[in-house]
Amino acid sequence: MNELVRRHTALSETDLEWLHLLVSEWQLLADLSFADLVLWVPTRDGARYVSVAQMRPNTGPTSYQDDMVGHTVPRGRRPMLDAALDEGRIVREGDPEWREEVPVRIESIPVRRESRVLGVIARNTNLLTVRTPSRLELTYLQSASDLAQMIAAGAFPYPGQQGDTETSPRVGDGLIRLDADGIVQYASPNALSAYHRLGQSADLVGRHLGRATSELAVSKEPVDEALVKLASGWAPREAEVEGNGGVIQLRAIPLKPRGARIGSLVLLRDVTEIRRRERELMTKDATIREIHHRVKNNLQTVAALLRLQSRRLAAEDPDGRARGALDEAVRRVGSIAIVHETLSQNLDETVEFDEIADRVVAMVAEISPGRVTGRRTGRFGVLQAEVATPLSMVLTEVLQNALEHGFGPGETGRVEVTALRSGGGQDSRLLVTVQDDGRGLPEGFDAAASGSLGLQIVRTLVEGELAGTFSMARAPEGGTRVVFDIPVQPEKR
């Protein structure tokens, strides 16, 4: 719609915003009318109309099998469009139009914003299935007529009060028509079923909906005056009411076809099962986060015990090899604990790995405080938990190896971790490079044949668990370069 309006018409951005508000609401008009809607806007030179939006009803057969958006018609071809645009009134004159042996009644509704008519809605009703209307259908059609008059007067839609098209109640979910005092004139079968779920046993017709709703909800929790007013249709608002184990979602739409409020529409939907499932998911999410939190605490306890054991070995370990092994174990356990700590704060099983990488770099850099500095460039981004845990261990091992073997006593230098994500979909990958400016690898060094436990852990995790590749070689500019390339899931936008 944006492109069509900007290319063909002289409407301003505020006019276009009003059309967007209208289109976000007009499924309601289509369903109440049992009719297709096509929005026509005059072109910049006024010689033609261009259709910028279309809506089919959920409550009846369509009168347009083809997509009308983008079509143009010259002015004069459809006199009802001209009359509605020029005179600013709803035009219903004329005989039905036949389309593919189907009679279609056409009406034109001007779309007004303040003092200007921006375009015209063509309402097309398929008459092939016309029969004596029921009370429900009569109520729908009367409500559609009221809304059409409000659109023609510029009183609908209500700015800032649009319902969510995905979650808001629709006409078929349940509809209640109120008079100006909030008394129920009509309630559809689905609406009655929803209120029965709340504990309403008698019919709603003739009752004040606001007071009836507050009486049903009061057993669950205190209900303030705002809910009474909303359920009485005084303002365009949405709310949820809970009682008797049921939950219904309400949306009130005041009807003001001639400027004064004559009543309201209340759309409602039984969302009891939806809310129950949401609560179950919230409980499961909380349980999973609590598990991650406890795992993190247990790992930190293990790390603390290993540190304590390391300190007690001072007299029995003159060459420090045992203490070094225990310190390595502490860092390995610590890197896993960092991942679980992050997972305990998230609602899903994903982590923003950049923070974890920075903490791993800082933790490993404690091996040589003040001598070797570490930093990260690029983005790891969001990773799944099953990738983040082994990746944190790999990063810990590679950094630890660089700091221990790349620099001698008293030597200074730096270690840089670079992350690069590429591709998309099934081809999304993460390329990680760890490079230091230390002494480099000894001549003839073969990472695959090395007996180092750390390198064995890295190769096993990268190639086995992460299904990636691992390489380790001298950097052309000096030092050592480690590269691992792993497949990852694409980040959600």
RODO-2510 file (C-alpha; in nm, 4 decimals, decimal comma):
residues 493
     n   res          X          Y          Z
     1     m     0,0000     0,0000     0,0000
     2     n     0,2815     0,2433     0,0802
     3     e     0,4332     0,2078    -0,2644
     4     l     0,1017     0,2436    -0,4489
     5     v    -0,0068     0,5504    -0,2498
     6     r     0,3286     0,7266    -0,2861
     7     r     0,3646     0,6457    -0,6549
     8     h     0,0119     0,7261    -0,7762
     9     t    -0,1513     0,9700    -0,5321
    10     a    -0,1003     1,3087    -0,3730
    11     l    -0,1780     1,1903    -0,0191
    12     s     0,0532     1,3001     0,2599
    13     e     0,2317     1,0712     0,5055
    14     t    -0,0299     1,1509     0,7735
    15     d    -0,3035     1,0591     0,5247
    16     l    -0,1237     0,7324     0,4520
    17     e    -0,1000     0,6629     0,8249
    18     w    -0,4781     0,7075     0,8534
    19     l    -0,5305     0,4563     0,5723
    20     h    -0,3062     0,2110     0,7560
    21     l    -0,5179     0,2545     1,0700
    22     l    -0,8297     0,1888     0,8648
    23     v    -0,6888    -0,1206     0,6946
    24     s    -0,5741    -0,2610     1,0292
    25     e    -0,9386    -0,2522     1,1435
    26     w    -1,1444    -0,3249     0,8349
    27     q    -1,1545    -0,7037     0,8716
    28     l    -1,4196    -0,6142     1,1304
    29     l    -1,6233    -0,4236     0,8702
    30     a    -1,5847    -0,6999     0,6098
    31     d    -1,7013    -0,9696     0,8518
    32     l    -1,9985    -0,7685     0,9785
    33     s    -2,0975    -0,6830     0,6206
    34     f    -2,0495    -1,0360     0,4814
    35     a    -1,8793    -0,8437     0,1998
    36     d    -1,5505    -0,7823     0,0193
    37     l    -1,3859    -0,4448     0,0664
    38     v    -1,1631    -0,2683    -0,1852
    39     l    -1,0019     0,0665    -0,1017
    40     w    -0,9847     0,3019    -0,4022
    41     v    -0,7786     0,6221    -0,3894
    42     p    -0,7814     0,8937    -0,6598
    43     t    -0,4573     0,9359    -0,8521
    44     r    -0,2478     1,2504    -0,8402
    45     d    -0,4106     1,3986    -1,1526
    46     g    -0,7616     1,2989    -1,0414
    47     a    -0,8279     1,1138    -1,3660
    48     r    -0,8221     0,7601    -1,2256
    49     y    -0,8643     0,5518    -0,9124
    50     v    -0,6060     0,2992    -0,7920
    51     s    -0,6945     0,0128    -0,5562
    52     v    -0,4448     0,0069    -0,2706
    53     a    -0,5920    -0,2587    -0,0377
    54     q    -0,8432    -0,5430    -0,0358
    55     m    -1,0152    -0,7538     0,2300
    56     r    -1,2334    -1,0645     0,2010
    57     p    -1,4902    -1,1653     0,4659
    58     n    -1,4515    -1,4618     0,6985
    59     t    -1,8290    -1,4791     0,7396
    60     g    -1,9484    -1,5186     0,3821
    61     p    -1,8568    -1,5971     0,0198
    62     t    -1,6222    -1,3628    -0,1645
    63     s    -1,7319    -1,1619    -0,4668
    64     y    -1,3737    -1,1195    -0,5924
    65     q    -1,1797    -1,4295    -0,6887
    66     d    -0,8871    -1,2207    -0,8167
    67     d    -0,6554    -0,9853    -0,6354
    68     m    -0,7647    -0,6289    -0,7025
    69     v    -0,4702    -0,4466    -0,5427
    70     g    -0,2880    -0,2340    -0,7999
    71     h    -0,5783    -0,2164    -1,0473
    72     t    -0,6792     0,1221    -1,1842
    73     v    -1,0077     0,2475    -1,3315
    74     p    -1,0713     0,5818    -1,5038
    75     r    -1,2919     0,8370    -1,3343
    76     g    -1,6450     0,8097    -1,4726
    77     r    -1,6306     0,4335    -1,5203
    78     r    -1,7808     0,3726    -1,1751
    79     p    -2,0226     0,6563    -1,0945
    80     m    -2,0755     0,5367    -0,7375
    81     l    -1,7066     0,5943    -0,6613
    82     d    -1,7305     0,9437    -0,8070
    83     a    -2,0419     1,0290    -0,6057
    84     a    -1,8984     0,9033    -0,2773
    85     l    -1,5709     1,0912    -0,3325
    86     d    -1,7271     1,4167    -0,4513
    87     e    -2,0245     1,4299    -0,2166
    88     g    -1,8681     1,2631     0,0879
    89     r    -2,1664     1,0344     0,1451
    90     i    -2,2372     0,6614     0,1395
    91     v    -2,3787     0,5663    -0,2000
    92     r    -2,6075     0,2631    -0,2277
    93     e    -2,7990     0,3418    -0,5452
    94     g    -2,7861     0,1151    -0,8477
    95     d    -2,8735    -0,2379    -0,9485
    96     p    -2,6606    -0,5432    -0,8606
    97     e    -2,3655    -0,6063    -1,0876
    98     w    -2,3166    -0,9524    -1,2387
    99     r    -1,9724    -1,1085    -1,2130
   100     e    -1,9224    -1,4580    -1,3531
   101     e    -2,2955    -1,5288    -1,3132
   102     v    -2,2903    -1,4051    -0,9543
   103     p    -2,5022    -1,1008    -0,8569
   104     v    -2,3026    -0,8517    -0,6491
   105     r    -2,4446    -0,5530    -0,4617
   106     i    -2,1995    -0,2609    -0,4613
   107     e    -2,1879     0,0255    -0,2119
   108     s    -1,9364     0,3074    -0,1843
   109     i    -1,8193     0,4416     0,1543
   110     p    -1,6097     0,7598     0,1620
   111     v    -1,3014     0,7461     0,3824
   112     r    -1,2806     1,0765     0,5652
   113     r    -0,9940     1,2180     0,7668
   114     e    -1,0855     1,5448     0,9367
   115     s    -1,2438     1,7577     0,6598
   116     r    -1,1069     1,5675     0,3582
   117     v    -1,2179     1,2524     0,1781
   118     l    -0,9042     1,0474     0,1103
   119     g    -1,0594     0,7648    -0,0875
   120     v    -1,3559     0,5311    -0,1174
   121     i    -1,4231     0,1800     0,0113
   122     a    -1,6178    -0,0283    -0,2384
   123     r    -1,8240    -0,2803    -0,0412
   124     n    -1,9159    -0,5773    -0,2622
   125     t    -2,1704    -0,8294    -0,1336
   126     n    -2,2189    -1,1663    -0,3018
   127     l    -2,5993    -1,2064    -0,3327
   128     l    -2,5970    -1,5648    -0,4582
   129     t    -2,6711    -1,7068    -0,1129
   130     v    -2,9101    -1,4358     0,0049
   131     r    -3,1908    -1,5665     0,2270
   132     t    -3,4034    -1,4435     0,5141
   133     p    -3,1455    -1,3138     0,7627
   134     s    -3,1265    -1,4428     1,1194
   135     r    -3,1112    -1,2237     1,4289
   136     l    -2,7311    -1,2665     1,4278
   137     e    -2,7021    -1,1547     1,0649
   138     l    -2,9322    -0,8569     1,1202
   139     t    -2,7211    -0,7484     1,4164
   140     y    -2,4033    -0,7856     1,2096
   141     l    -2,5478    -0,5803     0,9222
   142     q    -2,6748    -0,3037     1,1509
   143     s    -2,3354    -0,2837     1,3215
   144     a    -2,1626    -0,2736     0,9815
   145     s    -2,3909     0,0139     0,8773
   146     d    -2,3000     0,2068     1,1934
   147     l    -1,9277     0,1548     1,1345
   148     a    -1,9611     0,2601     0,7692
   149     q    -2,1249     0,5863     0,8764
   150     m    -1,8446     0,6443     1,1264
   151     i    -1,5824     0,5899     0,8534
   152     a    -1,7663     0,8342     0,6265
   153     a    -1,7711     1,0890     0,9110
   154     g    -1,4020     1,0399     0,9993
   155     a    -1,4918     0,8960     1,3422
   156     f    -1,3451     0,5512     1,2834
   157     p    -1,0903     0,4003     1,3316
   158     y    -0,9928     0,5161     1,6790
   159     p    -0,6284     0,6321     1,6656
   160     g    -0,4038     0,4493     1,9085
   161     q    -0,6674     0,1882     1,9916
   162     q    -0,6124    -0,0714     1,7203
   163     g    -0,6453    -0,4339     1,8186
   164     d    -0,3653    -0,6790     1,7528
   165     t    -0,4632    -0,8527     1,4285
   166     e    -0,3108    -1,1781     1,5538
   167     t    -0,4624    -1,1970     1,9011
   168     s    -0,7614    -0,9619     1,9225
   169     p    -1,1121    -1,1143     1,9181
   170     r    -1,2804    -1,1340     1,5789
   171     v    -1,6473    -1,1145     1,4891
   172     g    -1,6852    -1,4924     1,4695
   173     d    -1,5244    -1,5441     1,8114
   174     g    -1,8153    -1,3760     1,9872
   175     l    -2,0087    -1,0493     1,9579
   176     i    -2,2330    -0,8576     2,1951
   177     r    -2,4321    -0,5494     2,0953
   178     l    -2,5047    -0,2972     2,3721
   179     d    -2,7323     0,0030     2,3834
   180     a    -2,6181     0,3454     2,5013
   181     d    -2,6669     0,2454     2,8675
   182     g    -2,4556    -0,0686     2,8395
   183     i    -2,7542    -0,3047     2,8331
   184     v    -2,7133    -0,6173     2,6195
   185     q    -2,9353    -0,6095     2,3115
   186     y    -2,7902    -0,9168     2,1454
   187     a    -2,5261    -1,1792     2,2290
   188     s    -2,4047    -1,4304     1,9705
   189     p    -2,3946    -1,8023     2,0614
   190     n    -2,0135    -1,7937     2,0906
   191     a    -2,0343    -1,4904     2,3183
   192     l    -2,2838    -1,6687     2,5439
   193     s    -2,0588    -1,9755     2,5555
   194     a    -1,7637    -1,7599     2,6632
   195     y    -1,9657    -1,6019     2,9455
   196     h    -2,0956    -1,9424     3,0515
   197     r    -1,7274    -2,0366     3,0908
   198     l    -1,6997    -1,7526     3,3437
   199     g    -2,0003    -1,8858     3,5350
   200     q    -2,2884    -1,6926     3,3763
   201     s    -2,5888    -1,9255     3,3856
   202     a    -2,8717    -1,7004     3,2633
   203     d    -2,9109    -1,5217     2,9319
   204     l    -2,7239    -1,1924     2,8948
   205     v    -2,9894    -1,0061     2,6970
   206     g    -3,1386    -0,7289     2,9089
   207     r    -2,8520    -0,7266     3,1585
   208     h    -2,5962    -0,4517     3,2138
   209     l    -2,2823    -0,6123     3,0732
   210     g    -2,0385    -0,4154     3,2883
   211     r    -2,2037    -0,5134     3,6161
   212     a    -2,2577    -0,8722     3,5026
   213     t    -1,8904    -0,9007     3,4100
   214     s    -1,7706    -0,7562     3,7418
   215     e    -1,9913    -0,9996     3,9336
   216     l    -1,8392    -1,2947     3,7471
   217     a    -1,4805    -1,1758     3,7905
   218     v    -1,5008    -1,0673     4,1548
   219     s    -1,4635    -1,4242     4,2822
   220     k    -1,1170    -1,4392     4,1289
   221     e    -0,9792    -1,0973     4,2126
   222     p    -1,0978    -0,7424     4,2887
   223     v    -1,2438    -0,5691     3,9831
   224     d    -1,2085    -0,1931     3,9519
   225     e    -1,4517     0,0509     3,7954
   226     a    -1,2471     0,0627     3,4744
   227     l    -1,3478    -0,2923     3,3856
   228     v    -1,7149    -0,2127     3,4433
   229     k    -1,6859     0,0842     3,2075
   230     l    -1,4941    -0,1158     2,9471
   231     a    -1,7428    -0,4019     2,9470
   232     s    -2,0166    -0,1402     2,9167
   233     g    -1,8553    -0,0152     2,5951
   234     w    -1,7746     0,3382     2,7067
   235     a    -1,4295     0,3505     2,5448
   236     p    -1,2320     0,1623     2,2774
   237     r    -1,0254    -0,0655     2,4989
   238     e    -0,9187    -0,4266     2,5460
   239     a    -0,9063    -0,6288     2,8664
   240     e    -0,9155    -0,9830     2,9994
   241     v    -1,1602    -1,1136     3,2562
   242     e    -1,0908    -1,4212     3,4667
   243     g    -1,3374    -1,6088     3,6802
   244     n    -1,4657    -1,9573     3,7542
   245     g    -1,1514    -2,1024     3,5982
   246     g    -1,2165    -1,9351     3,2639
   247     v    -1,0549    -1,6400     3,0866
   248     i    -1,2166    -1,4267     2,8168
   249     q    -1,0661    -1,1441     2,6174
   250     l    -1,2872    -0,8387     2,5611
   251     r    -1,2629    -0,5575     2,3100
   252     a    -1,5101    -0,2693     2,3238
   253     i    -1,5874    -0,0491     2,0220
   254     p    -1,8206     0,2466     2,0875
   255     l    -2,0659     0,3142     1,8036
   256     k    -2,1137     0,6817     1,7100
   257     p    -2,2612     0,6832     1,3577
   258     r    -2,4074     1,0348     1,3929
   259     g    -2,1564     1,1786     1,6372
   260     a    -2,3353     1,0730     1,9560
   261     r    -2,2807     0,7332     2,1151
   262     i    -2,5777     0,5048     2,0425
   263     g    -2,4285     0,1870     2,1847
   264     s    -2,1267    -0,0390     2,1532
   265     l    -1,9924    -0,3568     2,0070
   266     v    -1,8062    -0,5923     2,2389
   267     l    -1,5979    -0,8565     2,0661
   268     l    -1,4898    -1,1396     2,2919
   269     r    -1,2930    -1,4592     2,2742
   270     d    -1,2544    -1,7524     2,5100
   271     v    -0,8784    -1,7701     2,5730
   272     t    -0,8899    -2,0091     2,8686
   273     e    -0,6882    -2,2855     2,7032
   274     i    -0,4419    -2,0399     2,5501
   275     r    -0,3674    -1,8825     2,8892
   276     r    -0,3426    -2,2254     3,0508
   277     r    -0,0796    -2,3330     2,7987
   278     e     0,1058    -2,0037     2,8408
   279     r     0,1184    -2,0571     3,2176
   280     e     0,2465    -2,4099     3,1682
   281     l     0,5188    -2,2793     2,9390
   282     m     0,6108    -2,0086     3,1896
   283     t     0,6353    -2,2714     3,4619
   284     k     0,8556    -2,4896     3,2411
   285     d     1,0742    -2,1918     3,1491
   286     a     1,1150    -2,1020     3,5161
   287     t     1,2020    -2,4635     3,5987
   288     i     1,4633    -2,4781     3,3222
   289     r     1,6175    -2,1491     3,4350
   290     e     1,6286    -2,2750     3,7921
   291     i     1,8037    -2,5935     3,6757
   292     h     2,0658    -2,3892     3,4900
   293     h     2,1103    -2,1745     3,8006
   294     r     2,1646    -2,4789     4,0216
   295     v     2,4029    -2,6373     3,7702
   296     k     2,6016    -2,3144     3,7682
   297     n     2,6135    -2,3131     4,1489
   298     n     2,7234    -2,6776     4,1585
   299     l     2,9974    -2,6158     3,9022
   300     q     3,1198    -2,3175     4,0997
   301     t     3,1292    -2,5379     4,4100
   302     v     3,3362    -2,7959     4,2198
   303     a     3,5724    -2,5213     4,1029
   304     a     3,6083    -2,3939     4,4597
   305     l     3,6917    -2,7454     4,5846
   306     l     3,9529    -2,7845     4,3108
   307     r     4,1101    -2,4504     4,4059
   308     l     4,1206    -2,5593     4,7692
   309     q     4,2856    -2,8871     4,6712
   310     s     4,5352    -2,6981     4,4557
   311     r     4,6434    -2,4794     4,7488
   312     r     4,6945    -2,7841     4,9745
   313     l     4,9372    -2,9389     4,7238
   314     a     5,2054    -2,6723     4,7713
   315     a     5,4288    -2,8894     4,9935
   316     e     5,3724    -3,2134     4,7992
   317     d     5,4130    -3,0683     4,4489
   318     p     5,7504    -2,8930     4,4223
   319     d     5,7433    -2,8663     4,0398
   320     g     5,3856    -2,7354     4,0371
   321     r     5,2602    -2,9815     3,7745
   322     a     4,9736    -3,1108     3,9865
   323     r     4,8652    -2,7610     4,0809
   324     g     4,8760    -2,6580     3,7165
   325     a     4,6536    -2,9482     3,6208
   326     l     4,4043    -2,8572     3,8894
   327     d     4,4081    -2,4921     3,7812
   328     e     4,3334    -2,6011     3,4249
   329     a     4,0395    -2,8054     3,5522
   330     v     3,9137    -2,5014     3,7444
   331     r     3,9114    -2,2934     3,4257
   332     r     3,7371    -2,5678     3,2286
   333     v     3,4655    -2,6008     3,4884
   334     g     3,4409    -2,2209     3,5122
   335     s     3,3826    -2,1793     3,1379
   336     i     3,0878    -2,4214     3,1518
   337     a     2,9513    -2,2431     3,4598
   338     i     2,9519    -1,9118     3,2694
   339     v     2,7262    -2,0615     3,0001
   340     h     2,4792    -2,2006     3,2557
   341     e     2,4747    -1,8674     3,4382
   342     t     2,3759    -1,6935     3,1131
   343     l     2,1144    -1,9589     3,0326
   344     s     1,9601    -1,9147     3,3784
   345     q     1,8770    -1,5533     3,2843
   346     n     1,7188    -1,6252     2,9446
   347     l     1,3674    -1,7283     2,8468
   348     d     1,4891    -1,9690     2,5793
   349     e     1,7808    -2,2080     2,5322
   350     t     1,9977    -1,9480     2,3575
   351     v     2,2763    -1,7194     2,4761
   352     e     2,4391    -1,4006     2,3530
   353     f     2,7855    -1,5529     2,3238
   354     d     2,9835    -1,2278     2,2969
   355     e     2,9471    -1,1710     2,6718
   356     i     3,0562    -1,5291     2,7438
   357     a     3,3587    -1,4942     2,5145
   358     d     3,4657    -1,1726     2,6898
   359     r     3,4391    -1,3392     3,0316
   360     v     3,6360    -1,6434     2,9126
   361     v     3,9096    -1,4169     2,7737
   362     a     3,9253    -1,2282     3,1056
   363     m     3,9265    -1,5508     3,3091
   364     v     4,2083    -1,7122     3,1111
   365     a     4,4100    -1,3889     3,1064
   366     e     4,4426    -1,4245     3,4840
   367     i     4,7153    -1,6812     3,4109
   368     s     4,9544    -1,3977     3,3226
   369     p     4,8187    -1,0820     3,4834
   370     g     4,9667    -0,7653     3,3391
   371     r     5,1840    -0,9424     3,0811
   372     v     4,9515    -1,0686     2,8104
   373     t     4,6346    -0,8827     2,7130
   374     g     4,3370    -1,0376     2,5377
   375     r     4,0562    -0,8885     2,3349
   376     r     3,7636    -0,9896     2,1124
   377     t     3,6699    -0,8468     1,7741
   378     g     3,3664    -0,9322     1,5627
   379     r     3,0427    -1,0912     1,6836
   380     f     2,9641    -1,4445     1,7899
   381     g     2,5989    -1,3438     1,8193
   382     v     2,3197    -1,5586     1,9608
   383     l     2,3974    -1,9303     1,9836
   384     q     2,2015    -2,2346     2,0919
   385     a     2,2915    -2,3838     2,4302
   386     e     2,4175    -2,7071     2,2709
   387     v     2,6707    -2,5004     2,0750
   388     a     2,7570    -2,2463     2,3442
   389     t     2,8711    -2,4975     2,6082
   390     p     3,1302    -2,6884     2,4004
   391     l     3,2364    -2,3661     2,2260
   392     s     3,3146    -2,2014     2,5606
   393     m     3,5325    -2,4999     2,6531
   394     v     3,7105    -2,4875     2,3147
   395     l     3,7768    -2,1162     2,3550
   396     t     3,9066    -2,1715     2,7085
   397     e     4,1482    -2,4453     2,5961
   398     v     4,2809    -2,2510     2,2966
   399     l     4,3343    -1,9321     2,4969
   400     q     4,4946    -2,1217     2,7830
   401     n     4,7281    -2,2965     2,5406
   402     a     4,8246    -1,9650     2,3775
   403     l     4,9050    -1,7966     2,7074
   404     e     5,0968    -2,0920     2,8542
   405     h     5,3020    -2,1916     2,5504
   406     g     5,3171    -1,8776     2,3369
   407     f     5,4979    -1,6591     2,5886
   408     g     5,7948    -1,7271     2,8137
   409     p     5,8471    -1,5973     3,1678
   410     g     5,8445    -1,2188     3,1715
   411     e     5,7409    -1,1865     2,8056
   412     t     5,4544    -0,9597     2,7088
   413     g     5,2151    -0,9772     2,4193
   414     r     4,8547    -1,0011     2,3136
   415     v     4,5962    -1,2582     2,2109
   416     e     4,3054    -1,1653     1,9852
   417     v     3,9829    -1,3605     1,9346
   418     t     3,7994    -1,2810     1,6097
   419     a     3,4492    -1,4051     1,5304
   420     l     3,2768    -1,3897     1,1936
   421     r     2,9289    -1,5184     1,1076
   422     s     2,8440    -1,5844     0,7449
   423     g     2,5798    -1,7432     0,5256
   424     g     2,2169    -1,7990     0,6064
   425     g     1,9698    -2,0813     0,6572
   426     q     2,1356    -2,4218     0,6377
   427     d     2,4666    -2,2586     0,5321
   428     s     2,5041    -2,0333     0,8366
   429     r     2,8517    -2,0729     0,9875
   430     l     3,0727    -1,9257     1,2576
   431     l     3,4444    -1,8751     1,1885
   432     v     3,6565    -1,8164     1,5000
   433     t     4,0249    -1,7193     1,4888
   434     v     4,2509    -1,7061     1,7957
   435     q     4,5886    -1,5452     1,7191
   436     d     4,8756    -1,4466     1,9448
   437     d     5,2015    -1,2631     1,8753
   438     g     5,4113    -1,4999     2,0850
   439     r     5,6982    -1,7330     1,9988
   440     g     5,4932    -1,9464     1,7582
   441     l     5,4835    -2,3220     1,7147
   442     p     5,8036    -2,5309     1,7257
   443     e     5,9388    -2,6721     1,4006
   444     g     5,7624    -2,9853     1,2868
   445     f     5,4718    -2,9387     1,5290
   446     d     5,1633    -3,1415     1,4328
   447     a     4,8467    -3,0514     1,6219
   448     a     4,6811    -3,3778     1,5160
   449     a     4,9642    -3,5872     1,6635
   450     s     5,0110    -3,3770     1,9767
   451     g     4,9579    -3,5567     2,3058
   452     s     4,8342    -3,2397     2,4772
   453     l     4,5116    -3,3032     2,6648
   454     g     4,3910    -2,9517     2,5852
   455     l     4,4338    -2,9954     2,2087
   456     q     4,2677    -3,3360     2,2234
   457     i     3,9687    -3,1775     2,3987
   458     v     3,9542    -2,9012     2,1364
   459     r     3,9682    -3,1418     1,8398
   460     t     3,7109    -3,3753     1,9928
   461     l     3,4653    -3,0938     2,0660
   462     v     3,5074    -2,9042     1,7375
   463     e     3,5065    -3,2008     1,5008
   464     g     3,2901    -3,4411     1,6988
   465     e     3,0333    -3,2421     1,8942
   466     l     3,0189    -2,9224     1,6855
   467     a     3,0685    -3,0891     1,3425
   468     g     3,3265    -2,8277     1,2440
   469     t     3,6891    -2,8060     1,1362
   470     f     3,9993    -2,7163     1,3371
   471     s     4,3441    -2,5993     1,2285
   472     m     4,6522    -2,4704     1,4084
   473     a     4,9555    -2,3175     1,2361
   474     r     5,2214    -2,0481     1,2499
   475     a     5,0865    -1,7029     1,1667
   476     p     5,2661    -1,5333     0,8711
   477     e     5,3364    -1,2257     1,0853
   478     g     5,4608    -1,4334     1,3796
   479     g     5,2912    -1,6139     1,6627
   480     t     5,0280    -1,8847     1,6373
   481     r     4,6928    -1,8866     1,4622
   482     v     4,4130    -2,1266     1,5562
   483     v     4,1036    -2,1399     1,3382
   484     f     3,7831    -2,3353     1,3924
   485     d     3,4842    -2,3212     1,1585
   486     i     3,1507    -2,4560     1,2838
   487     p     2,7926    -2,4668     1,1506
   488     v     2,5387    -2,2670     1,3530
   489     q     2,1719    -2,1809     1,3312
   490     p     2,0978    -1,8409     1,1718
   491     e     2,0190    -1,5584     1,4106
   492     k     1,6535    -1,4577     1,4373
   493     r     1,5794    -1,1030     1,3239
***
